[in-house]
Amino acid sequence: MLDWTQAGQARARPAALYLSCKALSRRGPCTLAELLADSAPGPRGALPRLLARARTLLLVIDAFEELHVPAAALARDLGGDWGARRPAPVLLGGLLKRKLLPAATLLVTTRPEALGELRLVVEQPLLVEVEGLSEPERRAYLRRQLGGEAQARRAWQLMRSNAALLRLGSAPAVCWMLGACLRLPADKGDDPGRTCRTATSLLLRFLCSRFAPAPGSCPRPRPRPRPRAPLRALCLLAAEGVWAQTSLFEPRDLRRLGVREADLRPFVDRSLLQESGECAGCYRFLHLSLQHLLAAALYVLGGGEGGPGWSARGVRRLLSKEEGRRNPHLAHVGRFLFGLANEDRVRELGAAFGCPVSTELKRELLACTVRSPENGPFSSVTDTRETLCRLYESQDEPLVKEAVAQVTEVSLHLKDPTDLAHASFCLKHCERIKKVSPADAYRNLCLAVIGKKTLTYLVLEGGSHSDKLLLLLCEPLKHSRSNELTDGSARLLCKTLRHPKCFLQRLWLENCHLTEAYCEELSSALIVNQVLTYLCLANNNLGDGGVKLLCGGLSHPSEGSNGLCRLSRCNITRRGCRHLSKLLQEDSSLTNLDLGFSPIATGPWYLCEVLWLGLALVVVSAQRLETLDLSWNTLGQSGIMMLFEALKQNNGPLKILRLEMDESSMEVQKLLKDVKDSNPNLTIERSDARTTRSPRCDFVFNTLRSFLMTTCLNGGDLRALRPTMNEDQRVKC
């Protein structure tokens, strides 16, 4: 277009002519002048003058994929005689091959599936991919449609989280459908974002919503008739269009299928079907994806006798590789067919239109794809990619489990996050998976994401998407258990923690066979790292020497608002507590410390050398303490009374208090009532301990109150604390 408009010859009264390939495929023999006459501007007598100025002429040949003529037919019997009568496709071939009007500018539009055929008949084309709405344009479109920045941001995040929706969303019609779905009220607490996770769920929700009663509308005295027969007619039209590889339906198509225009009117009125301006009485679907969905819906609509509306032969043909090579539309319909194998979606469709539906399709889909020796769903990278895409579209975990139950070896080629999402959703159900190829980072990461127990060796190679890969890797590692870290792995991890761009905030290393030798490297990493806020080293034999080394790293303040370190079951004794007591006196960012199940014996007394005031004063003075969990600690009546007296006199930030107490005492009951009156925002969760105070209980209480006082008053930032009992029945801090 730019070449044509900017060229010098375009100034001499340029003209543009439009040719529809859909119309050309059904036109009989004619001359070139007759072919162009319908779209020529001005009277018919002006056409020869336009053709004489071919350099100023722009020929727009639209929808090449609708031609449905073999490329060989376009190339035969070519000649330069404008007056010869030839089949319309042959004349079109003469234009494309530059035998006719060679000086004119040609603009040909086509869908990707027909690009190969077009390349056979054109020479040295300039290919331009029209991607539709850009990302800023999509966001602006959603903002106008939804009427607010927050709603538009939510819709955009939903679209970006699903690559299939992101690809479809370049079309304004899909943006409109997504916005319409998000404006719907949540049904039974369902999150609309969840129901729009796949293309099937989005389009089905949109389709059903167009026939739902408007919110707040008055109930009708009689139920509104639902378009059962029209829905079947619409699905039949969509399916026939898919098999014929057309998206434009003329009156003759409707007559041939026995579809009346009255059947289509409810869908035209609700913007699902559009009247085309190309010819009178012609129709198009709002979007091609909607046509694909409705074509798949034909297979789940119940038959006239209440049985299934599909045949096993028809499903097998739809999903066969041979048919798929001839008709690219069938791949999209096959994915929607798996999406409708989800019984919840099928029932939603049946309820919206009041028509019988079949839930037996799942068996046939498994037979046609997974169990078919002809199809071999996991026999090649291409077949595996398509199979995983179909299974993901179903969002039906029982179906996926059965489909991959016997898979032991699979070959993956993960080109984008969409492929990764499909693989992680499906392969996590592969109970027998043993080998995945090829050996690249995406393959390994996919296995890491699904968290298979059979995965024992992970190699990550660098790449342009390394940041995204590491983010995905964090999720399965969070749930891993008992992984032995080798010396090399430990050094590499510490090197990563020291990197200035390391974003890791929470690190679990529980039961990883760490010893004192590892603590020096980790301590040096903690000194440099400013973002790590949670470190779990539980169930590792660090010992007192390891704790001493760790304290060197924990003593340095960080930018994080919280610092939590779990050292339970780390074989820490009273000597280790000496090092921790020194740490608590320094300007450390540590706010939570777990020493549970450690043989610390009288170790808490070393902590108490720096913790010198009572628990009651903590409650009065702590400015940020919101939760105090004293369960599994028997404070005794004196401890309870002291704590309640402080709470009664102070309405601080404390919101939750958990403790054991015996409410049989009238004095305790009175104080409890006073506390509730003075602190209405405080919730006290209690259990009836019915124990008497013992010397052990006094020790627990005295140690606890001293520990809390210094932590809260000497520069600490404590927000939550939960003391429990250690193996030797002393306090866990």
C-alpha positions, 0 to 999 in steps of 0.5 A: 500500500505504501509503495503504491501511494508513495510512488510517483505514478500514484498521483495520476488519478490512482484507482483500487479494485477489490476481488473476493476469492470466495466469490471468484471460486464460485464464478463461471468463465468470464473475461478479465474485464467482466471479472473486474467490472463489479468493483470498478469505480464509475460507469462500466465504460470507464474500466478500459481507461483504468486498465490502460493506466495499470501503473496507477491501479491497485488490485486487492485480492482478499482471502486467498484461503477461501479460493479452494482451487489447487495451485496447479489450476491457477498456473495452467492455460495462462496468457495475456489475452484480456478478452479471452473467456477463462475460468475465474481462478485461471484469470486470477492466476494470470494476475498473480503470475503477472501475465495479466496487468503486470504493471499493476500493484497487487495486495493479497491477503491470506491466513497463514494456513494458505501461505504455502499455496500462495507462494507457489503462484507468486514470485518474490512477494513481500510478506507482511504479517498483520498482528492486529492490535498491539499490546498498548492498543489492547490495553486501551481497548479493554480500558474503554470497554471495562470503564476503569484502569483496575478492571482493564489491568485485571483483564490484561493480566489474565490475557497475558497469563495465557499465551493462547488468549494473548494470541487471539486477543490481537483481534478486537472481537476477542478483546470484546469477548474477554471484557464481556466475560469479565463484566459478568457477575461471579456465578456461585463464587467462581472467579471469572479469571479462572473460567477464562483460563483456556480458549474453550472456557472463554468462548463457551462462557461468552456463548452461554452468557449471550442467552442468559437473562439480564441481571436484575430482570423481572422473571417471565411468567413463562420460561423463555423458549431456548434455541435448541434447534437453532443451536444445532443448525448453527453448529452444523453450519460451523462444522460444514464451513470448517470441512469446506474451509470457508468462513463466509456462508451464502444463501445457497449454503443455508439451503443445502444444509436445510438451515433457515435464516430464522434459525440464525436470527437469535445469534445475529441479534446477540452478535455471535453471527454477522451479516456480511456486506460482501453479498446479500444474505451472507453470514460470518461468525464474529470470529473464526475461533467461535466457528471452530468452537461451535463446530466442535460443539456439534459432537457433544450435542445429543442426537435426536433420539437422546443418544450422542450426536456424533459417530466414532468414525466422524471423531476419528476422521476429525483427529486423523493426521491425514485430514489435518494435513489437508485442512489446517482448521481441523487442528483448532476444532480438535483442541476445542473438542478436548475442551468440551470433553470436560463434563462441567463445560458440556453441562454448562452448554446444555443448561444454557440452551436447554438441549441434551448433551453427550458426556461419552465423548471422552472415551472416544477421544482417548481411543482416537488419540492416546490408544491409537497405534496410527496416531502415535500421540507421543511418537514425535515432537510434533505429535507430542506438542499437539497432544499436550495442547489438547489435554491442557485445553480439557483442564480435566485431570482424570482425562489427562491421568488416563491419557499419560498413564503408560508414558515412560518416554517423551520428546519435547520441543518447548518453544515458548511459555505456552508449551511449557504450561502445557507440558507441566500441566500434563506431565505431572501426571506421568507416574511412569516417566523415565526419560525426556529428550532432548537434553536442554534447559527447557526439558529439565525445567519442565520436569522440575516444575512438575516435581517428579520424584523420579527426577534426580539430576537437573542441569540448567543451561544459560539462555535468553529466558533464564530469569523466567526459567529460574522463577518457574524453578523456585516453585517445585524446589519449594516443595522438595524434600531431603535433597542432598547438596554436594559441596559444588552445589553448595558453593554455586548456591552461595555464589548465586546469593552473593550476586548483586542481581539475585532476587531470591527472598525465601530459601528452604534447605531443610534436611539437605545434609548440611554440616558446619563446613557449609556454614562459612560459605553461607555466612559470607553470602548472607553478609552480601545478600540484602534481599533474603528474608527467610532461611530454613536450615532445619534438620541439618547437623550444623552444630555449635560451630556452624551456628557460630559461623552463621551468626557472623552473617546474620549479624549484618542488617539487610533491607528486608523488613523481616528476617526469619531463621529456622534452626530446629533440629540442628544439634545446637547445644548450650554453647550455640546459645552463647553465640546467639545471645551475642547476636541478639545484642547486635544491630541484626535484622533477625526478627524470628528465630526457631531453635525447636527440638534442639538439645540446648539444656540450660542454653536459654539462660545464656539468652537471658543474660541480655533479656532482662525485663518481664513478659508483661512489659513486652505487651505494653511496650511492643509497638508492632507485636500483633500475634503472640502464640504461647500455646504448649507453654504452661505459664501457670496462674501467676503468669496468666494474671500478670499478662492479663493485667498488662493487657487490661491497662494497654490497648496496643497493636496485639490482635491474636493471643494464644495460650493455655489456661484454666478458666475455673479461677474466678480471678482469671475469669474477671481479668479475662472479661476486663481484657475483652472490654478494654481490648475489643480488637484482641482475640484470645484463643485458649485451651483448658490446660488444668495443670498446676504450676511447677518449677519447670513452668516457672523456668519456662515463663521466666525465660520467655518473658526475659527473652521477649523483653529484650527482643522487643525493646532493644531495637527489635522488630518482632511481629510474631512469636510462637514458643513451643516445647523442645525435646527436653521440655524447655522453651522453643524460641 
